[in-house]
Amino acid sequence: MPRAVCQQVLDRLIAYLRGCGVGMTSEDCCKALSLVERALREDPDGKVMERAMNLLPEYFDIPDATIPRQAPPLLRGSIGYSPYV
C-alpha cells in the first residue's frame, strides 16, 4: 500500500530537520504536524511537499549552512623551471 502524501511530507520534513541538526522534541513534532496540515490545506491538489518546504522557516529556526572549503587555497609555486637557462 503506498504511503499517503501527508506521511511522505512529514517523513521528508523530519529527515531534513535532523540533517540540519534540529532535535525533534515532542513540541517540534507537533509543529511539524501543524506545518503539514497547513501545507495540505493551502495546496491540496498539487505541490504539498514544495509548499511545506517553503513554510519551514516560519515554523523552525534552521541554522545557516556552513560549507567547508573544498580545497586548500591555491598558492603560486615553483617546480624549478627557469625559462632563461
PyMOL CGO cylinders between C-alpha atoms (Angstrom):
from pymol import cmd
from pymol.cgo import CYLINDER

trace = [
    CYLINDER, 0.00, 0.00, 0.00, 1.56, 3.36, -0.99, 0.3, 1, 1, 1, 1, 1, 1,
    CYLINDER, 1.56, 3.36, -0.99, 2.20, 5.93, 1.70, 0.3, 1, 1, 1, 1, 1, 1,
    CYLINDER, 2.20, 5.93, 1.70, -0.18, 8.87, 1.95, 0.3, 1, 1, 1, 1, 1, 1,
    CYLINDER, -0.18, 8.87, 1.95, 1.02, 12.29, 0.82, 0.3, 1, 1, 1, 1, 1, 1,
    CYLINDER, 1.02, 12.29, 0.82, 0.92, 13.61, 4.39, 0.3, 1, 1, 1, 1, 1, 1,
    CYLINDER, 0.92, 13.61, 4.39, 3.18, 10.79, 5.57, 0.3, 1, 1, 1, 1, 1, 1,
    CYLINDER, 3.18, 10.79, 5.57, 5.66, 11.39, 2.76, 0.3, 1, 1, 1, 1, 1, 1,
    CYLINDER, 5.66, 11.39, 2.76, 5.80, 15.11, 3.53, 0.3, 1, 1, 1, 1, 1, 1,
    CYLINDER, 5.80, 15.11, 3.53, 6.19, 14.54, 7.28, 0.3, 1, 1, 1, 1, 1, 1,
    CYLINDER, 6.19, 14.54, 7.28, 8.94, 11.96, 6.74, 0.3, 1, 1, 1, 1, 1, 1,
    CYLINDER, 8.94, 11.96, 6.74, 10.82, 14.32, 4.43, 0.3, 1, 1, 1, 1, 1, 1,
    CYLINDER, 10.82, 14.32, 4.43, 10.47, 17.26, 6.84, 0.3, 1, 1, 1, 1, 1, 1,
    CYLINDER, 10.47, 17.26, 6.84, 11.75, 15.26, 9.79, 0.3, 1, 1, 1, 1, 1, 1,
    CYLINDER, 11.75, 15.26, 9.79, 14.68, 13.91, 7.77, 0.3, 1, 1, 1, 1, 1, 1,
    CYLINDER, 14.68, 13.91, 7.77, 15.52, 17.43, 6.58, 0.3, 1, 1, 1, 1, 1, 1,
    CYLINDER, 15.52, 17.43, 6.58, 15.34, 18.87, 10.11, 0.3, 1, 1, 1, 1, 1, 1,
    CYLINDER, 15.34, 18.87, 10.11, 17.52, 16.11, 11.52, 0.3, 1, 1, 1, 1, 1, 1,
    CYLINDER, 17.52, 16.11, 11.52, 20.01, 16.68, 8.72, 0.3, 1, 1, 1, 1, 1, 1,
    CYLINDER, 20.01, 16.68, 8.72, 20.12, 20.36, 9.71, 0.3, 1, 1, 1, 1, 1, 1,
    CYLINDER, 20.12, 20.36, 9.71, 20.85, 19.41, 13.31, 0.3, 1, 1, 1, 1, 1, 1,
    CYLINDER, 20.85, 19.41, 13.31, 17.41, 20.25, 14.70, 0.3, 1, 1, 1, 1, 1, 1,
    CYLINDER, 17.41, 20.25, 14.70, 16.47, 17.86, 17.51, 0.3, 1, 1, 1, 1, 1, 1,
    CYLINDER, 16.47, 17.86, 17.51, 12.95, 16.51, 17.33, 0.3, 1, 1, 1, 1, 1, 1,
    CYLINDER, 12.95, 16.51, 17.33, 11.23, 17.05, 20.67, 0.3, 1, 1, 1, 1, 1, 1,
    CYLINDER, 11.23, 17.05, 20.67, 7.52, 16.45, 21.24, 0.3, 1, 1, 1, 1, 1, 1,
    CYLINDER, 7.52, 16.45, 21.24, 6.93, 20.16, 20.66, 0.3, 1, 1, 1, 1, 1, 1,
    CYLINDER, 6.93, 20.16, 20.66, 8.89, 20.02, 17.39, 0.3, 1, 1, 1, 1, 1, 1,
    CYLINDER, 8.89, 20.02, 17.39, 6.82, 17.05, 16.22, 0.3, 1, 1, 1, 1, 1, 1,
    CYLINDER, 6.82, 17.05, 16.22, 3.63, 18.99, 16.92, 0.3, 1, 1, 1, 1, 1, 1,
    CYLINDER, 3.63, 18.99, 16.92, 4.98, 21.94, 14.92, 0.3, 1, 1, 1, 1, 1, 1,
    CYLINDER, 4.98, 21.94, 14.92, 5.86, 19.60, 12.04, 0.3, 1, 1, 1, 1, 1, 1,
    CYLINDER, 5.86, 19.60, 12.04, 2.37, 18.13, 12.07, 0.3, 1, 1, 1, 1, 1, 1,
    CYLINDER, 2.37, 18.13, 12.07, 0.84, 21.62, 12.05, 0.3, 1, 1, 1, 1, 1, 1,
    CYLINDER, 0.84, 21.62, 12.05, 3.09, 22.57, 9.16, 0.3, 1, 1, 1, 1, 1, 1,
    CYLINDER, 3.09, 22.57, 9.16, 1.99, 19.52, 7.14, 0.3, 1, 1, 1, 1, 1, 1,
    CYLINDER, 1.99, 19.52, 7.14, -1.66, 20.24, 7.90, 0.3, 1, 1, 1, 1, 1, 1,
    CYLINDER, -1.66, 20.24, 7.90, -1.28, 23.84, 6.72, 0.3, 1, 1, 1, 1, 1, 1,
    CYLINDER, -1.28, 23.84, 6.72, 0.53, 22.75, 3.55, 0.3, 1, 1, 1, 1, 1, 1,
    CYLINDER, 0.53, 22.75, 3.55, -2.26, 20.28, 2.75, 0.3, 1, 1, 1, 1, 1, 1,
    CYLINDER, -2.26, 20.28, 2.75, -4.95, 22.92, 3.30, 0.3, 1, 1, 1, 1, 1, 1,
    CYLINDER, -4.95, 22.92, 3.30, -3.19, 25.57, 1.23, 0.3, 1, 1, 1, 1, 1, 1,
    CYLINDER, -3.19, 25.57, 1.23, -2.27, 23.30, -1.70, 0.3, 1, 1, 1, 1, 1, 1,
    CYLINDER, -2.27, 23.30, -1.70, -4.49, 20.20, -1.65, 0.3, 1, 1, 1, 1, 1, 1,
    CYLINDER, -4.49, 20.20, -1.65, -4.20, 19.44, -5.36, 0.3, 1, 1, 1, 1, 1, 1,
    CYLINDER, -4.20, 19.44, -5.36, -0.56, 19.70, -6.14, 0.3, 1, 1, 1, 1, 1, 1,
    CYLINDER, -0.56, 19.70, -6.14, 2.76, 20.56, -4.70, 0.3, 1, 1, 1, 1, 1, 1,
    CYLINDER, 2.76, 20.56, -4.70, 2.26, 19.86, -1.00, 0.3, 1, 1, 1, 1, 1, 1,
    CYLINDER, 2.26, 19.86, -1.00, 5.93, 18.98, -0.49, 0.3, 1, 1, 1, 1, 1, 1,
    CYLINDER, 5.93, 18.98, -0.49, 7.07, 22.24, -2.09, 0.3, 1, 1, 1, 1, 1, 1,
    CYLINDER, 7.07, 22.24, -2.09, 4.58, 24.24, -0.02, 0.3, 1, 1, 1, 1, 1, 1,
    CYLINDER, 4.58, 24.24, -0.02, 5.70, 22.52, 3.19, 0.3, 1, 1, 1, 1, 1, 1,
    CYLINDER, 5.70, 22.52, 3.19, 9.38, 23.21, 2.49, 0.3, 1, 1, 1, 1, 1, 1,
    CYLINDER, 9.38, 23.21, 2.49, 8.58, 26.87, 1.77, 0.3, 1, 1, 1, 1, 1, 1,
    CYLINDER, 8.58, 26.87, 1.77, 6.73, 27.12, 5.10, 0.3, 1, 1, 1, 1, 1, 1,
    CYLINDER, 6.73, 27.12, 5.10, 9.57, 25.52, 7.06, 0.3, 1, 1, 1, 1, 1, 1,
    CYLINDER, 9.57, 25.52, 7.06, 11.32, 28.78, 8.11, 0.3, 1, 1, 1, 1, 1, 1,
    CYLINDER, 11.32, 28.78, 8.11, 8.05, 30.02, 9.66, 0.3, 1, 1, 1, 1, 1, 1,
    CYLINDER, 8.05, 30.02, 9.66, 7.95, 27.03, 12.00, 0.3, 1, 1, 1, 1, 1, 1,
    CYLINDER, 7.95, 27.03, 12.00, 11.59, 26.18, 12.71, 0.3, 1, 1, 1, 1, 1, 1,
    CYLINDER, 11.59, 26.18, 12.71, 14.85, 28.03, 13.22, 0.3, 1, 1, 1, 1, 1, 1,
    CYLINDER, 14.85, 28.03, 13.22, 17.13, 26.38, 10.69, 0.3, 1, 1, 1, 1, 1, 1,
    CYLINDER, 17.13, 26.38, 10.69, 20.83, 27.01, 11.33, 0.3, 1, 1, 1, 1, 1, 1,
    CYLINDER, 20.83, 27.01, 11.33, 22.74, 28.56, 8.46, 0.3, 1, 1, 1, 1, 1, 1,
    CYLINDER, 22.74, 28.56, 8.46, 24.61, 26.02, 6.41, 0.3, 1, 1, 1, 1, 1, 1,
    CYLINDER, 24.61, 26.02, 6.41, 28.34, 26.23, 6.75, 0.3, 1, 1, 1, 1, 1, 1,
    CYLINDER, 28.34, 26.23, 6.75, 30.02, 24.91, 3.67, 0.3, 1, 1, 1, 1, 1, 1,
    CYLINDER, 30.02, 24.91, 3.67, 33.57, 23.78, 4.31, 0.3, 1, 1, 1, 1, 1, 1,
    CYLINDER, 33.57, 23.78, 4.31, 36.34, 24.79, 1.98, 0.3, 1, 1, 1, 1, 1, 1,
    CYLINDER, 36.34, 24.79, 1.98, 36.66, 22.18, -0.74, 0.3, 1, 1, 1, 1, 1, 1,
    CYLINDER, 36.66, 22.18, -0.74, 40.41, 22.51, -1.19, 0.3, 1, 1, 1, 1, 1, 1,
    CYLINDER, 40.41, 22.51, -1.19, 43.29, 24.39, 0.38, 0.3, 1, 1, 1, 1, 1, 1,
    CYLINDER, 43.29, 24.39, 0.38, 43.90, 27.87, -1.01, 0.3, 1, 1, 1, 1, 1, 1,
    CYLINDER, 43.90, 27.87, -1.01, 45.91, 27.98, -4.19, 0.3, 1, 1, 1, 1, 1, 1,
    CYLINDER, 45.91, 27.98, -4.19, 49.39, 29.43, -3.79, 0.3, 1, 1, 1, 1, 1, 1,
    CYLINDER, 49.39, 29.43, -3.79, 51.79, 30.26, -6.54, 0.3, 1, 1, 1, 1, 1, 1,
    CYLINDER, 51.79, 30.26, -6.54, 54.63, 27.80, -6.50, 0.3, 1, 1, 1, 1, 1, 1,
    CYLINDER, 54.63, 27.80, -6.50, 57.64, 26.79, -8.47, 0.3, 1, 1, 1, 1, 1, 1,
    CYLINDER, 57.64, 26.79, -8.47, 58.64, 23.48, -9.94, 0.3, 1, 1, 1, 1, 1, 1,
    CYLINDER, 58.64, 23.48, -9.94, 62.19, 24.64, -10.53, 0.3, 1, 1, 1, 1, 1, 1,
    CYLINDER, 62.19, 24.64, -10.53, 61.71, 25.61, -14.16, 0.3, 1, 1, 1, 1, 1, 1,
    CYLINDER, 61.71, 25.61, -14.16, 63.73, 28.59, -15.31, 0.3, 1, 1, 1, 1, 1, 1,
    CYLINDER, 63.73, 28.59, -15.31, 62.91, 29.90, -18.81, 0.3, 1, 1, 1, 1, 1, 1,
    CYLINDER, 62.91, 29.90, -18.81, 66.30, 31.65, -19.08, 0.3, 1, 1, 1, 1, 1, 1,
    CYLINDER, 66.30, 31.65, -19.08, 68.57, 28.61, -18.84, 0.3, 1, 1, 1, 1, 1, 1,
]
cmd.load_cgo(trace, "trace")
